[in-house]
Structure formats: C-alpha cells, structure tokens
Amino acid sequence: MGFMLDKIEDKVEFVEAFDLKTLEKRIDEQIEINKALLLSVHNVQHQATFHPLHNKMLYTAVVHFKAK
C-alpha cells in the first residue's frame, strides 16, 4: 500500500450568515484555518438576498484560496 501526499493548490469555500458581522467573522475563521495549509485568499465574491422564511437578509460569500 502506497502513501502519497498531495499539496492543495486551490480551494473554494462557501459561507453564509444572516448579518454581515457574522459573515465576516466566519470568513476570518476560514482564513486562519487555511493559513495552516499554506493557502491565501485569492478572491472573495459576496451576495445578499432576502430569505422569505426568516423574513430577513441572507448574506453569502465564496472565498477562493490559492497556494502561496
């Protein structure tokens, strides 16, 4: 049985929250986690939409990480 290590080159993560402060906190947490994998933020895209069941805004973000 062989053992092979591969380096992660790209990683995309999705984050959502009902307020911007929580969204920013969750993105910061993911950035810290991915620093251990030697990944840095390449691009962030965000969007806001109305969530009818909760009757408030839902904020989402896509964070693209790349190897340093």
Legacy VTK file of the C-alpha trace (Angstrom):
# vtk DataFile Version 3.0
C-alpha trace
ASCII
DATASET POLYDATA
POINTS 68 float
0.000 0.000 0.000
1.465 3.339 -1.057
1.273 6.581 0.830
1.097 9.742 -1.248
0.928 13.372 -0.124
-0.526 15.943 -2.485
-0.333 19.671 -1.987
-3.624 21.560 -2.191
-3.300 24.215 -4.902
-6.845 25.628 -4.974
-9.737 25.513 -2.539
-13.166 27.149 -2.701
-15.337 27.618 0.382
-18.882 28.910 0.776
-20.002 30.882 3.833
-23.417 32.265 4.792
-24.911 34.284 7.647
-27.882 36.482 8.442
-25.746 39.546 9.275
-22.535 40.977 7.867
-20.629 40.880 11.154
-21.149 37.116 11.493
-20.285 36.571 7.827
-17.022 38.478 8.253
-16.197 36.504 11.409
-16.780 33.174 9.636
-14.620 34.244 6.677
-11.826 35.276 9.064
-12.042 31.878 10.797
-11.700 30.078 7.455
-8.726 32.268 6.508
-6.944 31.286 9.730
-7.674 27.591 9.168
-6.366 27.727 5.604
-3.177 29.521 6.634
-2.130 26.210 8.213
-2.473 24.644 4.742
-0.318 27.451 3.263
-3.274 28.851 1.352
-4.017 32.540 0.952
-7.115 34.370 -0.242
-7.163 34.828 -3.998
-10.691 36.163 -4.468
-13.874 36.844 -2.484
-17.324 37.246 -4.004
-20.396 38.090 -1.974
-24.123 38.430 -2.432
-27.163 39.408 -0.385
-30.669 38.066 -0.919
-33.929 38.163 1.001
-34.779 34.930 2.853
-38.594 34.703 2.968
-38.821 32.027 5.690
-36.733 34.029 8.166
-38.031 37.362 6.843
-34.542 38.914 6.709
-31.498 39.243 4.502
-29.161 36.286 3.893
-25.549 37.160 3.110
-23.375 34.634 1.279
-19.736 34.637 0.233
-17.492 32.463 -1.915
-13.846 32.526 -0.866
-11.232 31.207 -3.328
-7.931 30.175 -1.728
-4.699 29.523 -3.645
-1.338 28.132 -2.645
1.251 30.706 -1.635
LINES 1 69
68 0 1 2 3 4 5 6 7 8 9 10 11 12 13 14 15 16 17 18 19 20 21 22 23 24 25 26 27 28 29 30 31 32 33 34 35 36 37 38 39 40 41 42 43 44 45 46 47 48 49 50 51 52 53 54 55 56 57 58 59 60 61 62 63 64 65 66 67
